[in-house]
Amino acid sequence: MKATDMRTEAAQLLRAARTERGERREHMVEEAQMWISLAQIAGNDVADVPVPDGTVMRIRTRGGALTVVMETRQEGVRIYPWSCLGCGEGRKSTPWDRKDMRKEATRHARECWVLPETTDDAPAKSLNAA
């Protein structure tokens, strides 16, 4: 099974878990986390995602997308904005230093379940498809 198939399985479980409660929901979320972990281990088919200019660090999210920290200059001062290439969340400018931005971007990556964009040309399957 390819890593993209594993991530698809995880996404389907997470979507289905939204309507469940209690122990069944917990089980579905745990199984999705297992599929995501397996996909990361087998991640040899993860897309080579183009990153923004000035990227100084890349952090893989729980779902497999990338969160990047960049270095830019603003009025002669170095700033380190970060952005999640999966969900789009991030911080554009801040007086914080590189270490603080790395911590903030890592905190986001640990909680973000957005899957990376797939490189497959095949159309996405509907969840209703058998």
C-alpha positions as CSV (number, residue, x, y, z in Angstrom):
1,M,0.0,0.0,0.0
2,K,1.3,3.4,-1.0
3,A,1.7,6.3,1.5
4,T,-1.0,8.3,-0.3
5,D,-3.4,5.4,0.1
6,M,-2.7,5.3,3.8
7,R,-3.3,9.0,4.2
8,T,-6.6,8.7,2.3
9,E,-7.6,5.9,4.6
10,A,-6.8,8.2,7.6
11,A,-8.8,11.1,6.1
12,Q,-11.8,8.9,5.6
13,L,-11.7,7.7,9.2
14,L,-11.3,11.2,10.5
15,R,-14.3,12.5,8.5
16,A,-16.4,9.5,9.7
17,A,-15.3,10.1,13.3
18,R,-16.9,13.5,13.3
19,T,-20.4,11.9,13.5
20,E,-19.5,9.4,16.2
21,R,-19.3,9.6,20.0
22,G,-17.5,8.0,22.8
23,E,-15.4,4.9,22.5
24,R,-16.2,4.3,18.8
25,R,-15.0,7.8,18.0
26,E,-11.8,7.4,20.0
27,H,-11.1,4.1,18.2
28,M,-11.6,5.7,14.8
29,V,-9.2,8.6,15.6
30,E,-6.6,6.1,17.0
31,E,-6.8,4.1,13.8
32,A,-6.5,7.2,11.7
33,Q,-3.4,8.2,13.7
34,M,-1.9,4.7,13.0
35,W,-2.5,5.1,9.2
36,I,-0.8,8.5,9.3
37,S,2.2,7.2,11.2
38,L,2.5,4.3,8.7
39,A,2.3,6.8,5.8
40,Q,5.1,8.8,7.3
41,I,7.3,5.7,7.7
42,A,6.5,4.6,4.1
43,G,6.7,8.3,3.0
44,N,8.8,7.6,-0.1
45,D,6.0,8.8,-2.3
46,V,5.4,12.1,-0.5
47,A,5.3,14.9,-3.0
48,D,8.3,17.2,-3.2
49,V,6.5,20.3,-2.3
50,P,7.9,23.6,-3.6
51,V,8.7,25.9,-0.6
52,P,8.7,29.7,-0.5
53,D,11.9,31.7,-1.0
54,G,13.8,32.2,2.2
55,T,12.7,28.9,3.8
56,V,15.1,28.1,6.6
57,M,13.3,25.1,8.1
58,R,10.6,22.6,7.2
59,I,8.4,20.8,9.7
60,R,6.1,17.9,8.7
61,T,2.6,18.2,10.1
62,R,0.7,15.2,11.7
63,G,-1.2,14.9,8.4
64,G,2.0,15.0,6.3
65,A,1.8,18.6,4.9
66,L,4.7,21.0,5.5
67,T,5.0,23.9,7.8
68,V,7.9,26.2,6.8
69,V,9.7,28.9,8.7
70,M,11.2,31.6,6.5
71,E,13.8,34.3,7.0
72,T,13.2,37.8,5.7
73,R,14.4,41.3,6.5
74,Q,12.0,44.1,7.4
75,E,13.5,47.6,7.9
76,G,16.9,46.0,8.4
77,V,15.7,43.5,11.1
78,R,15.5,39.8,10.5
79,I,12.1,38.3,11.0
80,Y,11.0,34.7,10.8
81,P,7.4,34.3,9.5
82,W,6.0,30.8,9.3
83,S,3.3,29.2,7.2
84,C,1.5,25.8,7.0
85,L,1.5,24.8,3.3
86,G,-1.4,22.4,4.2
87,C,-4.0,24.6,5.9
88,G,-2.6,28.0,5.3
89,E,-2.3,29.1,8.9
90,G,0.8,31.0,10.0
91,R,2.3,34.2,11.3
92,K,3.4,36.8,8.8
93,S,5.6,39.1,10.8
94,T,6.6,39.3,14.4
95,P,9.4,40.7,16.6
96,W,10.1,37.1,17.8
97,D,13.4,35.4,17.0
98,R,14.0,32.2,15.0
99,K,13.9,29.9,18.0
100,D,10.5,31.2,19.1
101,M,9.0,30.9,15.6
102,R,10.4,27.4,15.3
103,K,8.6,26.5,18.5
104,E,5.3,28.1,17.4
105,A,5.5,26.4,13.9
106,T,6.3,23.1,15.6
107,R,3.3,23.5,18.0
108,H,1.1,24.1,15.0
109,A,2.5,21.1,13.0
110,R,1.9,18.8,16.0
111,E,-1.9,19.6,15.9
112,C,-2.5,20.0,12.1
113,W,-4.1,17.0,10.4
114,V,-4.2,18.5,6.9
115,L,-3.0,16.1,4.3
116,P,-0.4,17.2,1.7
117,E,-1.5,17.8,-1.8
118,T,-1.3,14.6,-3.8
119,T,0.7,14.4,-7.0
120,D,-1.6,11.7,-8.5
121,D,-3.4,12.7,-11.7
122,A,-6.3,10.5,-10.8
123,P,-9.5,12.3,-9.8
124,A,-10.4,12.1,-6.1
125,K,-12.8,9.4,-5.1
126,S,-16.1,10.4,-3.5
127,L,-16.6,9.2,0.1
128,N,-19.9,7.7,-1.2
129,A,-18.1,5.6,-3.8
130,A,-18.0,1.9,-3.0
